[in-house]
Amino acid sequence: MATVHAHLDEPSDQATATVREVAAEQGWALAEGESGPGRLVFRKGVGPTSWGSEVTVSLESLGPAETRLSFATAETFAITDWGRGRRQIGKLLEALGASKE
């Protein structure tokens, strides 16, 4: 429902570890079976204030010390996310220290 591109001044392997750490700190669970090299899928379950959310992060190395991040969000049981996906990505970007493209 929302797609945002950004870059992080870290090598790809380090950026992957950083994204995993920051997402976990914000309550996102890694979907191990759907994640792989260059792609991380995170989920939050259904609860009193959530219809269930998913964030997919694609990582692309741009050089030895820069990684491009592409974030895409989806809601499990909602037709629209009412801008929630962009806000969730914004929180992740801020915590990562990543620059939006």
N, C-alpha and C positions, 0 to 999 in steps of 0.2 A: 504494500500500500504506500510505502515511502521508499525512495531510493536516494542515497546520498553517497557522493564520492569524496574522498579525503586522502591526504598523504601523511605519513609518519616518518620522521627522520631516524629510522632504525633499519637494520638489515631484516630481511624477510623472516628468518628464524626467530630473532628477538621480538619482532613485531607480533608474531603469532603467540609467543609466550605472554607478551604484555596484554594483548587483547583478551586472552583467556583469563588472566589474572583480574583485569579490570571488570570484565563481564561477571565473573564469579562474585566479586565484591559488591556488585549491584544486584545480586540475586538471580542471575541467569545461570541455567544449567546447560552444560555442553551436551549436545546430542551426539555421542561418540560414533554411533553407527552411520550417521549422515554426514559426519565431518571427515575431512581428509586433507591431503597436502593442498594448501592454497585455499581451503574452504572450511569455515567454522560455522556450525549451526547451533544457536542457543535458543532455549525455550524458558518461558515462565508459565506455570500452570494456571488453571482456572481457580479463581478465588473470589472473595467478596468484592474486590475492586478490580478484577481482571477477568476478561473473557478468554484468556490464554493468548500469549504472544510468542512470536518467533522472530529472531533476527539472524539473517545469514550474512556472514562477512567473507568476502572474497579478497584474497591478498595477492598482490602482484609485485614482484621485485622490479624496481625502477633503476637500481644501481646497487653498489656495495653498501650504501648507507641510507637508502630511501625505499619505502614500500607504499604502493597505492592500495587503499582500502575502499571497497565498495560494499555499502550496507544496504540490505533490503529487508523490509519488515513485512509481517503478515499477522493477521489475527485469526485465531482458531474458530471462534464461534460468532464473529461479528461481520456484518456486511461492510462497514466502514470503521476506521479507527479514530475518527474525529481529530486527526492531527497528532494522535498519541505516538505513532511510530516515529515521526520526526523529532518529537520531544525526547523519546527514549534514545534515539541515535545521538541527539545533541548532548545528552548526559554522558554517553559513552565517549564521544569525541572530546568533550571537555576533560574528562578524567584521563584520557589517553594523551592529551596534549597534542592531538592531531589537528592539522589545518584542513579546512573544508576547501574543496576545489570549486 
